[in-house]
Amino acid sequence: ERLDIEPSELWDASPDGRWLLRSDPNGATLIDLDSGDESAVQIDQGVLADGAWSPDSKHIVAGVLNEARTKTRALLIDIPQGDVQEITGELPHNVCAGAASCSAAGLDVTWAADARRFGFLTFVGRSNRTELNLCSSENAECEIVGSPLRRAILLRLD
């Protein structure tokens, strides 16, 4: 069966090939490729930016750009229910500050192999300083573990 989807609307397919996430200025939709069912993903105001599927295809972490494209907030989307949680960690007010353009800004998410935790970098204020956020996919709670450079130096010394 053929899906009526524009290439620009395809956010990404899940690693297991079962799901597609469709995103356009009007919102986001999860498509189950096994059944053809579609369900809306409630992202409130804004449009999905970059993010990543979990390795087990059960979650998505994505940035959502506001309408003015000046700020990004991070969301954890539970699949297949489509439940959305705003990530509760201490996130900066403006992830776009260090990007060349806000439309290119998003979350560069890295997942643990077991899909229980994920991490991403955020810019601090309007500086080029970054912080590493480590989060749980179970409850969307995050902790800031400091700058990646400081963390790398500590790991190298250990």
Order of alpha helices (4+ residues) and beta strands (2+ residues): beta-beta-beta-beta-beta-beta-beta-beta-beta-beta-beta-beta-alpha
